[in-house]
Amino acid sequence: MAGLGSWSLSVAALIALLLPGSREECGRISLPTPTVHLGDPLTASCIVSPNCSHLGPEAQIVWKLGRESQPGKRRQRLEDGSQEFTVTVPHLSSPRVLLSCYLRWDHSLQMLDQAEVQAGYPPAAPHNLSCLMNLTTNSLICQWEPGPNNHLPTNFTLKSFKSRGNCQTQEDSILDCVPSDGQNHCSIPRRHLQLYQNMGIWVQAENALGTTKSPQLCLVPMDVVKLEPPTLWALPPSPEVAPPQPGCLLLRWEPWKPSLYIEQKCELRHQPRLGEASWALVGPLLSQTLQYELCGLLPSTAYALQMRCTRWPLPGQWSDWSPSLTLTTAQRAPIVRLDTWWRQRQLDPRTADMQLFWKPMPLDRYSGQIQGYLVRLAGPAGAGPLLCNTTELSCTFCLPSEAREVVLVAYNTAGTSHPTPVVFLESRGPPLARLHTMAQDPHRLWVGWEPPSPRPQGYVIEWGLGPPSPSGSNKTWKMEHNGSISGTLLQENIRPFQLYEITVTPLYQDSVGPSRHIYAYSQEMAPSRAPELHLKHIGKTWARLEWVPLPPELGKSPLTHYTIFWTSSARGQSFSTVLNASSHGLVLHGLEPASLYHVLLRATSKAGAANSTSLTLMTLALEESELHVLLGLFGFLLLFICLCGAARLCCRPSRKNPLWPSVPDPAHSSLGSWVPSIMVEETFQLPSLRDTGMPPITKITVLEEEEKKPGPWESNDSSGTCGLPTLVQAYVLQGDPRACSTQPQPQSGTCDQVLYGKVLGSPTSPGPGHYLRCDSTQPLLGGLTPSPKFYENLWFQTSPLGTPEPLVPNQEDDCVFGPLLDFPLLQGLQVHGVEGLGGI
């Protein structure tokens, strides 16, 4: 029941908080002042009334400044039972912010009260106070500058009083003038003014943090009168008034009507309409004059004029500048130089048709505007009959054969230019040596030449569209007065892709030279089309193509090369080749029989390229007989490759088991050029051979290491040698060194002997040893043996029937004697000592 009562009490307290009329009764915020100095600390308190005491003695209050929570604490309980909570904001940085007091209730916040806090600065003193007496509104208008923003609502009041001294003493107060919100000016009506009496005026500024005022201004209202500007007028021409001279303007003005009784002075300023020149000031001008002639200006120039006035000689304020009046000064006569050129056509022996051209070249930037040109015959007493009066830059007239000179002048309303004599000279001077052109860009052409000798005084350059345009139509020309130059740049009326005819004529003292012509383009076009491809002949793997080169076209850049492209339809492969511009045919090789190809020709120049129409061709198919021949050739080639491979496989020397034994021929072997190194590992000890009683070594035999049964042809008389060690037995036999026995060698029961050669000589003989070699074709090898040592023969000799073969050469054999060093196997022989051989 106690818990239920507590829950009922909490719900009642929450309802009391939420009811609109109960929030003020529950809590409120108390501020010392709602406006504080920006940056100063702020202290506030939230007082919770006794009506909310049932929420508990330890109620939790939360402070918020804007959206930021502020630390606060419970301060004390007041006598009436309410609770006071305080908070201190150390630094108030916002000009306007809301301070809120919340009660923490069941994990939520309930607002008790909210107050707005304003922060700012005291008002700055207004400055630049000034006043003008406006006769139009008949009031004194004062304005000022309020100073920097203080973030607080500020009220400005214009205060004034009347005074007879220097505004040190105040006589009568004048009603305060309060401007509208946001305005910094205020008007004092005429009824509150004494126009010729001093007034003290100042501005007061006030906000919640303080009050300031501007410095006091002391003035007489009529001394600050500001007049309205006068009205300017151009003086109309009249018989009584002479027209202005060149560089002069005539003008008048009308003062502002309410200021007609006020003496004033005025200022006039002027500025050219074109250019960036500054205003030039003229004055003072007295108002009684009302008209003025302004001179020293540029001729034929438009000027803007303005005027202002002020009270004079009494003090006053300058009026605003009047609206601008635009006038143009009178123009001068043309100050120009006229460059002339002509073309002559003889109509009959007594009359020539002359076409005269001229070009004005201003000599002064302020020269008068040209309105027309006059052409007259030159007479003895001056100008003769008039031939032309035109506004164009050319004139055509008939000239009598006896007349050789005319006079040309430019004119306008102010007069004429100095006359320019035109003498029609004869063409008998030297011509130019060479003429050439070069395009600078699509709109400029450089034309150059080699000056002739003697040097001309100048040149005339003419250019215009070449053929097929009519000759002489719309030609442009210019004159170069420097005879030493060798070229000029043409920049007028030059367009790309157009053929121009350029003519250069030298000018001499009393004649002209012959004209030279040249044609040129400033930019050429790419070829419009390419030649058409034609199939001349075709085969199974080739095709001959031809084309007819197109003739040169005007305005088209010359061709530099051709490119041929062909694509196989079956495989999709593309090929190309480049040919020079003089080519007119091509043979395509490496084509596939019975295949479709697409061929394209591209013609290329420096300006671009153009393609021809595509040519489709099909190569011829192979015939049946040709197919048979090709298949036969292919089979024969395959068989030949197989045979070569088999032969190479069978004849390779690296094979271990060849199909037939490889028997070397000692007589034709290459061992004679082989010099083996001394093998120390097989060195063995022999008895000393230095004993003179030792018979010489005359025979070398090679014995197998395996024991075999003695053959029927082997002798038993060699027991003496077979008693030696096996290695020694292979080298030592006794006999006559010079005898070539025809008898078989003694047979041994322990070894097979094969005669290879005889050593002639003795180890003790002073001369070098010799050997006797027989060039026998008898096979020396009988069968495969284990790998022999380096000092053994590779093969053992037996006859097919098992009978001994004659192993010793006889007298009929071809025996060759030579040095021992020529026998390679003997070079490996080493015999050391003959000790122990005495019993052999």
DRENTI-827206 format. One record per residue (C-alpha): x, y, z; residue in three letters. Coordinates in steps of 0.001 Angstrom, whole numbers, padded with zeros to 6 digits, always signed. Last residue first. Layout:
BEGIN
XYZALA;...
//
This chain:
BEGIN
+114653-063092-069000ILE;+117132-063583-066197GLY;+118847-060313-066629GLY;+115621-058362-066649LEU;+115536-057790-062879GLY;+116851-054265-063048GLU;+116433-052744-066491VAL;+115212-049330-065357GLY;+112083-047213-066122HIS;+110087-047807-069274VAL;+107372-045318-070165GLN;+105156-045789-073242LEU;+102526-043088-073765GLY;+104313-041800-076825GLN;+104138-045292-078266LEU;+100413-044964-078785LEU;+100826-041823-080883PRO;+103335-043124-083412PHE;+104883-040050-085049ASP;+107097-039551-081989LEU;+108930-042799-082788LEU;+110336-041355-085915PRO;+109491-043040-089190GLY;+109877-046176-091212PHE;+107120-047367-093463VAL;+106653-050932-094416CYS;+104693-051695-097551ASP;+104630-055428-097408ASP;+106721-057445-099858GLU;+109610-057753-097445GLN;+107491-059192-094762ASN;+105242-057606-092199PRO;+104715-059487-088962VAL;+101231-060551-087840LEU;+100621-063348-090265PRO;+097188-064563-089261GLU;+096647-067398-086895PRO;+093800-069745-087539THR;+090481-069382-085730GLY;+088486-069504-088946LEU;+087298-065871-088780PRO;+090763-064734-087976SER;+091572-063279-084660THR;+092784-059742-083786GLN;+092202-058025-080470PHE;+090649-054533-080363TRP;+091246-051202-078677LEU;+094996-051498-078410ASN;+096268-050890-074891GLU;+098071-047866-073391TYR;+094898-045938-072466PHE;+093429-048852-070669LYS;+090866-050978-072376PRO;+087074-050941-071848SER;+086021-054551-071840PRO;+086294-056288-075165THR;+084117-056311-078265LEU;+085411-058398-081125GLY;+088225-059126-083467GLY;+089877-055848-084165LEU;+093025-055614-086232LEU;+091398-055932-089600PRO;+093933-056427-092378GLN;+094260-053332-094481THR;+097995-053336-093932SER;+100045-050230-094114ASP;+102859-051735-092066CYS;+104540-049571-089493ARG;+108242-049812-088552LEU;+109213-047626-085654TYR;+112127-045418-085030HIS;+113947-044442-081860GLY;+116064-041331-081740PRO;+119844-041753-082007GLY;+122227-042353-079144PRO;+121295-046011-078645SER;+120691-046969-075025THR;+116932-047241-075277PRO;+117469-049366-078359SER;+116477-049051-081948GLY;+113654-050009-084205LEU;+110294-050402-082528VAL;+108116-052799-084464LYS;+104485-052391-085319GLY;+100933-053511-084545TYR;+101512-057247-084031LEU;+098658-058795-082111VAL;+099519-061097-079238GLN;+097120-063253-077307ASP;+098214-064078-073749CYS;+098747-066904-071276THR;+099861-069916-073223GLY;+102195-068010-075334SER;+102812-068467-078969GLN;+105987-067534-080628PRO;+105391-065107-083468GLN;+104546-066423-086856PRO;+107309-066562-089310GLN;+107900-063917-091931THR;+110252-062086-089743SER;+111040-058469-090494CYS;+114492-058280-088959ALA;+116026-054919-087972ARG;+115411-054992-084208PRO;+116316-058676-083898ASP;+114386-060148-081124GLY;+113314-059848-077516GLN;+109823-058954-076343LEU;+108677-056381-073739VAL;+105454-054250-073821TYR;+102410-056251-072827ALA;+104437-058506-070660GLN;+105243-055586-068417VAL;+101596-055003-067502LEU;+101095-058666-066800THR;+104109-058995-064553PRO;+106897-060975-066051LEU;+106748-064693-066514GLY;+104945-064233-069754CYS;+108096-062868-071183THR;+110194-065911-070535GLY;+107393-068194-071435SER;+107449-066837-074882SER;+108487-070074-076452ASP;+105043-071586-075958ASN;+103891-070344-079346SER;+100342-069268-080285GLU;+098942-070553-083557TRP;+096728-073279-082102PRO;+095275-070829-079640GLY;+096156-070706-076071PRO;+093228-070765-073710LYS;+092288-067342-072452LYS;+093104-065380-069341GLU;+091479-061975-069153GLU;+093752-058907-069191GLU;+094162-059082-072891GLU;+097628-058574-074183LEU;+098996-055907-076471VAL;+102357-056471-078090THR;+105307-054284-078585ILE;+108462-055599-080291LYS;+112078-054652-080501THR;+113125-053915-077004ILE;+116878-054169-077017PRO;+118792-057002-075344PRO;+120109-056162-071944MET;+123792-056685-071724GLY;+124365-053016-072055THR;+122502-052413-068812ASP;+120704-049027-069049ARG;+117338-050734-069325LEU;+116735-050745-065610SER;+114135-053200-064532PRO;+110616-051950-064878LEU;+108478-049999-062376GLN;+104911-048991-063271PHE;+103318-045713-064221THR;+099581-046086-064878GLU;+098451-043089-062690GLU;+101103-040814-064111VAL;+099383-040496-067435MET;+101545-038405-069715ILE;+099436-036308-072017SER;+098408-037611-075346PRO;+099584-036005-078563VAL;+097024-036580-081303TRP;+097955-035667-084829SER;+099014-039165-085722GLY;+095907-040513-084121LEU;+093887-039332-087061SER;+093518-042785-088532SER;+094432-043692-092078HIS;+096837-046526-091505ALA;+095127-047514-088326PRO;+091867-048107-090164ASP;+089006-047931-087657PRO;+086445-050704-087464VAL;+082928-049523-086476SER;+080980-052624-085800PRO;+077578-053069-087495TRP;+074041-052249-086252LEU;+075322-049929-083625PRO;+074885-050756-079952ASN;+076039-047853-077746LYS;+074779-045026-079997ARG;+076904-041898-079797SER;+078270-042375-083275PRO;+074868-041639-084824ARG;+074468-043715-087921CYS;+071160-045429-087144CYS;+069243-042331-086030LEU;+070628-040195-088829ARG;+069607-042765-091363ALA;+066109-043028-089890ALA;+065647-039259-089911GLY;+066844-038917-093459CYS;+064478-041652-094538LEU;+061505-039969-092798CYS;+062290-036563-094340ILE;+062531-038133-097787PHE;+059174-039840-097310LEU;+057498-036551-096305LEU;+058994-034733-099277LEU;+057812-037453-101617PHE;+054321-037235-100129GLY;+054201-033421-100501PHE;+055442-033604-104042LEU;+052776-036156-104858GLY;+050053-034032-103228LEU;+051210-030968-105166LEU;+051233-032860-108426VAL;+047787-034261-107797HIS;+046407-030788-106905LEU;+047938-029370-110052GLU;+046221-032014-112109SER;+042870-031146-110516GLU;+043203-027373-111211GLU;+043815-024775-108401LEU;+041239-022011-107954ALA;+041683-018466-109297LEU;+041822-015455-106915THR;+038685-013501-106043MET;+038415-009717-106237LEU;+036490-006932-104457THR;+037529-003310-105062LEU;+036581-000738-102391SER;+035881+002826-103497THR;+038821+005174-103209SER;+039958+006826-100029ASN;+040998+010457-099428ALA;+043836+011911-097360ALA;+044869+015123-095609GLY;+046622+018481-096054ALA;+050128+017122-096559LYS;+048833+014703-099183SER;+047533+011121-099087THR;+045714+008943-101645ALA;+044207+005784-100146ARG;+043460+002692-102277LEU;+041259-000147-100991LEU;+041263-003891-101787VAL;+038762-006494-100538HIS;+039842-010120-101054TYR;+037951-013376-101708LEU;+039904-016626-101858SER;+040061-019347-104531ALA;+043837-019578-104232PRO;+045496-017770-101332GLU;+047378-014553-101978LEU;+051102-014283-101456GLY;+051667-011569-104016HIS;+049755-008360-104800LEU;+051108-006652-107915VAL;+050906-002853-107925LEU;+050144-000069-110399GLY;+050170+003694-110953HIS;+053146+004836-108911SER;+054358+008462-109081SER;+052988+009316-105627ALA;+055230+006829-103877ASN;+053872+003511-102660LEU;+052970+002305-099170VAL;+051866-001269-098402THR;+049006-002757-096428SER;+047754-006060-095088PHE;+044619-007162-093266SER;+043713-010649-092005GLN;+040032-011597-091713GLY;+040772-015242-092431ARG;+038195-015936-095138ALA;+037496-012369-096206SER;+041166-011563-096704SER;+041843-007828-096453THR;+043784-005530-098774TRP;+045039-002009-098094PHE;+047087+000011-100600ILE;+048611+003324-099473THR;+049546+006043-101959TYR;+052115+008809-101444HIS;+052816+012575-101292THR;+049898+013940-103302LEU;+049936+017648-104113PRO;+047703+019904-101937SER;+044389+020831-103499LYS;+043430+024453-104144GLY;+043398+023964-107867LEU;+043337+020304-108793GLU;+046201+018221-110143PRO;+045183+015450-112589PRO;+044099+012129-111067LEU;+046440+009181-111307PRO;+044980+006264-113361VAL;+044890+003022-111406TRP;+046272-000486-111811GLU;+046114-003745-109902LEU;+047849-007050-110686ARG;+046730-010055-108652ALA;+048667-012961-107212TRP;+048233-016434-105699THR;+045918-018197-108179LYS;+046186-015564-110832GLY;+044715-012174-111614ILE;+045301-009561-114291HIS;+044384-005855-114698LYS;+042000-005279-111805LEU;+041152-001573-111666HIS;+041352+000760-108646LEU;+039727+004192-108876GLU;+041924+007182-108103PRO;+041323+008996-104783ALA;+038851+011778-104043ARG;+038656+015342-102724SER;+042359+015597-102074PRO;+043068+017596-098887ALA;+042742+021346-099111MET;+045433+023991-099415GLU;+046100+026906-097059GLN;+047385+030412-097844SER;+047399+029484-101513TYR;+049702+031000-104117ALA;+049941+032312-107661TYR;+052742+034587-108856ILE;+052914+037637-111100HIS;+055691+040128-111918ARG;+054928+043687-113059SER;+057295+045557-115339PRO;+059108+048503-113768GLY;+057780+051988-113154VAL;+059202+055292-114255SER;+060464+058704-113127ASP;+062065+057971-109752GLN;+061370+054252-109699TYR;+058445+052085-108553LEU;+058690+048274-108638PRO;+055522+046270-109445THR;+054481+043138-107520VAL;+051434+041085-108559THR;+049850+038311-106502ILE;+047155+036024-107897GLU;+045419+034190-105117TYR;+043987+030658-105090LEU;+041576+030101-102231GLN;+041615+027231-099714PHE;+042111+029639-096800PRO;+041101+033316-096904ARG;+043229+036436-097323ILE;+041304+039725-097570ASN;+043943+041791-095792GLU;+047006+040232-094161GLN;+049706+040296-096858LEU;+053185+040322-095323LEU;+055986+042069-097201THR;+059221+041177-098942GLY;+062717+042224-099967SER;+062916+045695-098410ILE;+065326+048272-099828SER;+062726+050316-101733GLY;+060922+051469-098588ASN;+057690+053166-099681HIS;+055623+049959-099684GLU;+052259+050456-101363MET;+049146+048349-100845LYS;+046658+046538-103019TRP;+043454+044559-102843THR;+041727+043283-105953LYS;+037977+042925-106132ASN;+037908+042047-109840SER;+041095+042594-111859GLY;+040888+039344-113818SER;+037589+037526-113464PRO;+037746+034558-111052SER;+038695+031207-112650PRO;+041479+031991-112048PRO;+043100+033943-109222GLY;+041418+035773-106393LEU;+043126+039022-105544GLY;+046496+040539-104791TRP;+048307+043749-105638GLU;+051689+044882-104295ILE;+053098+048270-105289VAL;+056774+048758-104535TYR;+059047+051579-103494GLY;+061927+053842-104454GLN;+063484+051100-106573PRO;+067119+049954-106146ARG;+069239+050059-109261PRO;+069512+047080-109517SER;+066612+044787-108802PRO;+065339+043830-105357PRO;+064958+040023-104944GLU;+061392+039172-104020TRP;+059205+038031-101170GLY;+055490+037489-100576VAL;+054308+036335-097171TRP;+050688+035263-096970LEU;+048333+035560-094005ARG;+044842+034219-093240HIS;+045373+030419-093267PRO;+048802+030825-091614ASP;+052237+032078-092686GLN;+051913+030831-096272ALA;+055073+031364-098317MET;+055524+033258-101561THR;+058237+033747-104197HIS;+059257+036340-106800LEU;+062642+036589-108533ARG;+064721+039254-110276ALA;+062223+042117-110239LEU;+061966+044140-113411PRO;+064192+047024-114608PRO;+062362+050320-115379GLY;+060600+051225-118608ARG;+056897+051299-117731SER;+055979+054933-118292GLU;+054756+057079-115441LEU;+051220+058395-114908PHE;+051861+061281-112535VAL;+049430+061662-109610VAL;+049761+064937-107675PRO;+048373+064854-104115THR;+046659+068078-103050PRO;+046887+069006-099336HIS;+043660+068065-097632SER;+040414+069909-098107THR;+038246+072051-095878GLY;+036249+072012-092639ALA;+033123+070417-094103THR;+035167+067494-095457ASN;+037682+066977-098276TYR;+040244+064606-099737ALA;+042387+065760-102698VAL;+043710+064139-105925LEU;+045452+066028-108775VAL;+045963+064586-112261VAL;+049049+064149-114492GLU;+050040+062852-117948ARG;+047595+064658-120244ALA;+048567+064594-123964GLU;+046772+061289-124591SER;+043528+062586-123185PRO;+042340+060775-120061LEU;+039067+058942-119748CYS;+037880+058268-116211PHE;+037588+055514-113641THR;+037700+056312-109922CYS;+038794+054414-106844SER;+038607+054687-103057LEU;+034906+055483-102962GLU;+033282+058691-101681THR;+033354+060227-105112THR;+033838+063468-107026ASN;+035685+062558-110237CYS;+037161+064288-113321LEU;+036883+067958-112377LEU;+038510+070294-114880PRO;+041838+071850-113953GLY;+043518+072479-110630ALA;+046307+075020-110558GLY;+047434+077674-113026ALA;+049159+075320-115461PRO;+046486+072684-115088GLY;+046465+069257-113419ALA;+043253+067449-114252LEU;+040981+067034-111293ARG;+040070+064183-108905VAL;+038045+065044-105795LEU;+037504+062790-102789TYR;+034782+062552-100176GLY;+033672+062948-096538GLN;+036979+062414-094805ILE;+036887+062770-091028GLN;+039265+065412-089737GLY;+042691+064402-088551SER;+043008+063987-084829TYR;+045371+061026-085047ARG;+047507+063021-087474ASP;+049194+061754-090655LEU;+046256+059628-091710PRO;+047033+057214-094650MET;+044288+057437-097275PRO;+044376+054718-100016LYS;+044051+055543-103677TRP;+043078+053811-106920PHE;+042849+055353-110411LEU;+041389+053474-113377GLN;+042395+055203-116585MET;+040854+054620-120043ASP;+043205+056169-122549ALA;+042283+058479-125417THR;+044110+059765-128500ARG;+045432+056552-130062PRO;+042269+054679-129124ASP;+040940+052956-125988LEU;+044295+052381-124329GLN;+043788+050709-120958ARG;+045637+052016-117916GLN;+045671+050800-114343ARG;+046478+053107-111466TRP;+048054+053438-108059TRP;+047882+056091-105379THR;+048921+056512-101744ASP;+047119+059541-100282LEU;+048751+061148-097268ARG;+046303+062550-094757VAL;+045421+065651-092732ILE;+041730+065992-093521PRO;+040313+069439-092700ALA;+039615+069786-089050ARG;+036472+068849-087225GLN;+034274+070941-084980ALA;+033985+069658-081427THR;+031308+067183-080442THR;+028906+067763-077537LEU;+027567+065403-074859THR;+025779+066906-071818LEU;+026113+064990-068585SER;+023572+065392-065778PRO;+024504+068159-063317SER;+027097+067584-060648TRP;+025735+067832-057123ASP;+025600+071223-055486SER;+028530+072665-053659TRP;+027777+073772-050104GLN;+027633+077378-048969GLY;+029545+080215-047400PRO;+028815+083708-048696LEU;+030676+084925-051792PRO;+029136+082831-053324TRP;+026557+080087-052885ARG;+027523+076953-054846THR;+027265+075634-058414CYS;+027857+072418-060376ARG;+028449+071688-064077MET;+028932+068612-066291GLN;+030275+068110-069839LEU;+030862+064867-071845ALA;+032993+065373-074948TYR;+032840+063986-078508ALA;+035947+064575-080609THR;+036283+065968-084141SER;+038935+068414-082997PRO;+040604+067991-079615LEU;+039775+070613-077035LEU;+041594+073815-076204GLY;+038397+075844-076214CYS;+035218+076114-074094LEU;+033025+079032-075044GLU;+030665+079959-072162TYR;+027091+080958-071514GLN;+025039+081899-068423LEU;+027352+084830-067621THR;+025493+085968-064498GLN;+026245+082660-062758SER;+029940+083378-062560LEU;+032259+080627-063804LEU;+035045+079450-061524PRO;+036184+077564-063356GLY;+037289+074694-065632VAL;+038020+071178-064367LEU;+039367+068326-066596ALA;+037940+064878-065925TRP;+040234+061937-066501SER;+041126+060395-069870ALA;+040271+056724-070346GLU;+039375+056647-074009GLY;+036268+057673-075850LEU;+033736+060117-074386ARG;+036360+062766-073874PRO;+036010+064461-070446GLN;+034740+067868-069349HIS;+034303+069789-066057ARG;+032553+073084-065395LEU;+032506+074911-062071GLU;+029911+077431-060841CYS;+029656+080571-058721LYS;+026608+081786-056893GLN;+024616+084854-055876GLU;+021271+083807-054577ILE;+018065+085382-056009TYR;+017865+082753-058784LEU;+018308+079913-056288SER;+014690+078710-056302PRO;+014951+078471-060153LYS;+018000+076270-060432TRP;+020423+077972-062764PRO;+020212+077702-066614GLU;+023337+076851-068611TRP;+025007+077782-071904ARG;+027397+076061-074294LEU;+029773+076794-077218LEU;+032517+074249-077921LEU;+036047+074718-079326CYS;+038697+072425-080942GLY;+037958+073604-084467PRO;+036517+077132-084204GLN;+032978+077640-083039PRO;+030368+078972-085450PRO;+029876+082725-085280ALA;+026839+083865-083309VAL;+024391+086407-084746GLU;+023474+084220-087663PRO;+022497+081443-085265SER;+023789+078063-084259PRO;+022285+076634-081064PRO;+024257+076955-077822LEU;+024278+073500-076260ALA;+022426+073394-072954TRP;+023407+072616-069346LEU;+020910+072620-066447THR;+022090+073897-063067PRO;+022696+071702-060006PRO;+020428+072088-056907GLU;+021804+074320-054212LEU;+023158+073198-050876LYS;+022722+075734-048045VAL;+025152+075165-045196VAL;+025727+078786-044336ASP;+021958+079421-044388MET;+021467+077043-041426PRO;+024095+078734-039206VAL;+026378+076180-037580LEU;+027714+074608-034360CYS;+028220+070840-034361LEU;+028576+069022-031034GLN;+030722+065920-030841PRO;+028614+062743-030830SER;+026740+061317-027862LYS;+026873+058209-025697THR;+024386+056256-023557THR;+024690+052924-021713GLY;+024190+049184-021441LEU;+020530+048899-022448ALA;+021012+051115-025539ASN;+021410+054855-026237GLU;+022956+056999-029002ALA;+022760+060811-028880GLN;+023425+062972-031929VAL;+024562+066604-031770TRP;+023460+070049-032957ILE;+024099+073564-031602GLY;+022479+076254-033715MET;+023658+079685-034676ASN;+021111+082155-036088GLN;+020645+083182-039760TYR;+018038+080605-040809LEU;+016306+080434-037387GLN;+014837+076975-037463LEU;+011931+075098-035871HIS;+009454+076105-038577ARG;+011897+075046-041295ARG;+011598+071380-040340PRO;+014550+069486-038794ILE;+015403+066438-040926SER;+017000+063141-039764CYS;+019716+060859-040994HIS;+021175+057527-039989ASN;+018247+055250-040771GLN;+017796+051704-039416GLY;+014578+052466-037569ASP;+013189+055864-038471SER;+014977+058918-037239PRO;+014088+060721-033981VAL;+014353+064507-034140CYS;+014265+066235-030760ASP;+012272+069467-030565LEU;+014475+072501-030404ILE;+015645+073969-027142SER;+015886+077726-026748ASP;+018771+079729-025358GLU;+021785+077447-024831GLN;+025169+079007-024162THR;+028449+077923-025670GLN;+026979+077621-029151CYS;+029435+080197-030458ASN;+027157+082994-029343GLY;+023487+083590-030110ARG;+022303+080012-029453SER;+019432+077821-030541LYS;+019238+074155-029536PHE;+019662+070742-031100SER;+019223+067005-030470LYS;+019162+064244-033116LEU;+018178+061018-031329THR;+019540+057522-032024PHE;+018124+054392-030315ASN;+020203+051212-030101THR;+018956+047610-030021PRO;+021946+045513-028951LEU;+024673+043740-030912HIS;+027086+046694-030554ASN;+027689+047191-034271ASN;+030454+049646-035030PRO;+029831+053393-035460GLY;+026565+055227-036097PRO;+027709+057418-039016GLU;+025926+060747-039271TRP;+023311+062696-041247GLN;+021623+066079-040847CYS;+018960+067591-043100ILE;+017832+071137-042361LEU;+014484+071772-044018SER;+012948+073798-046812ASN;+012285+070648-048881THR;+013719+072272-052042THR;+015853+074762-050149LEU;+017832+071977-048543ASN;+020057+073229-045760MET;+022779+070681-045238LEU;+024043+069086-042013CYS;+027055+066952-041118SER;+027903+064539-038276LEU;+030951+062481-039089ASN;+030735+060572-035784HIS;+028289+058713-033554PRO;+029735+057718-030135ALA;+029881+053946-029704ALA;+026945+052255-028008PRO;+027603+050071-024920PRO;+028441+046502-025836TYR;+026460+043306-026277GLY;+024708+040442-024515ALA;+021035+039477-024384GLN;+019635+036675-022186VAL;+016235+035119-022868GLU;+014553+033213-020011ALA;+013080+029696-019718GLN;+011183+027972-016907ASP;+010381+024570-015393LEU;+011231+022350-018341MET;+010768+018603-017699GLN;+013736+016380-018427LEU;+013539+012592-018745SER;+014942+009556-016921HIS;+012025+009522-014449ASP;+011979+013257-013828TRP;+015003+015572-014065ARG;+013702+019122-013650LEU;+014853+021640-016261TYR;+015828+025339-016084CYS;+016487+027056-019461SER;+018684+030000-020517LEU;+018040+031171-024100LEU;+020735+033061-026051VAL;+021323+036410-027786ARG;+024667+038130-028302PRO;+026567+034849-027805SER;+029910+034617-025946SER;+028828+034671-022293LEU;+031841+033597-020250HIS;+031765+032108-016746PRO;+028115+030985-016813VAL;+027069+030711-013159THR;+024121+028574-012001VAL;+021899+028753-008906THR;+019174+026562-007458PHE;+016670+027996-004941GLU;+014167+025783-003091GLN;+010797+027032-001838SER;+009677+026619+001769GLY;+008730+030239+002377ASP;+011946+030738+004318GLU;+014157+029756+001393LEU;+015973+026461+000972ARG;+019522+026848-000281GLN;+021952+026588-003204ARG;+021402+023423-005102ARG;+024076+023198-007742LYS;+024566+023987-011415GLY;+026855+022801-014251PRO;+025687+024024-017645GLN;+024248+021868-020411SER;+024663+023134-023973GLU;+021672+023481-026241ARG;+021042+027183-025622GLY;+022368+027620-022127LEU;+020952+024584-020291LYS;+020581+024050-016570TRP;+019513+020716-014976VAL;+017770+020566-011579ILE;+017590+017390-009469GLN;+015053+017321-006597ALA;+016483+016048-003302GLU;+013669+016985-000882PRO;+011119+015034-002834GLY;+008646+015651-005579LEU;+006193+016679-002854HIS;+007985+019992-002742SER;+006559+021024-006137CYS;+003851+023312-004744ASN;+006548+024675-002410PRO;+007925+026694-005315SER;+011159+025812-007154VAL;+013329+028907-007637ILE;+015829+028799-010508CYS;+018765+031169-010128SER;+020988+033037-012600ALA;+024604+034245-012673THR;+026212+035487-015913LEU;+029939+036052-016547PRO;+031101+038861-018893ASP;+032047+038227-022541GLY;+029361+040443-024060LEU;+028186+042874-021389HIS;+024902+041818-019901VAL;+021236+042282-020701THR;+018402+040467-018900PRO;+019588+041743-015510THR;+019909+040033-012083PRO;+018092+037034-013545LEU;+015464+034873-011737SER;+014143+031724-013374ILE;+010781+030237-012281ARG;+009404+027015-010784GLY;+006230+025105-009783CYS;+003679+027921-009786GLU;+004884+029100-013149GLU;+004437+025553-014534ARG;+000955+025051-012989SER;-001150+026912-015464GLY;-000181+024832-018469PRO;-000552+021463-016688LEU;+002463+019237-017289LEU;+004209+019824-014012LEU;+001083+019328-011924ALA;+000350+016141-013837ILE;+003839+014909-012983LEU;+003293+015687-009311ALA;+000010+013812-009337ALA;+001660+010818-010994VAL;+004388+010828-008377SER;+001881+010938-005491LEU;-000051+008007-006926SER;+003147+005965-007196TRP;+004055+006777-003576SER;+000618+005680-002439GLY;+000892+002393-004337LEU;+004296+001720-002795GLY;+002919+002310+000718ALA;+000000+000000+000000MET;
//
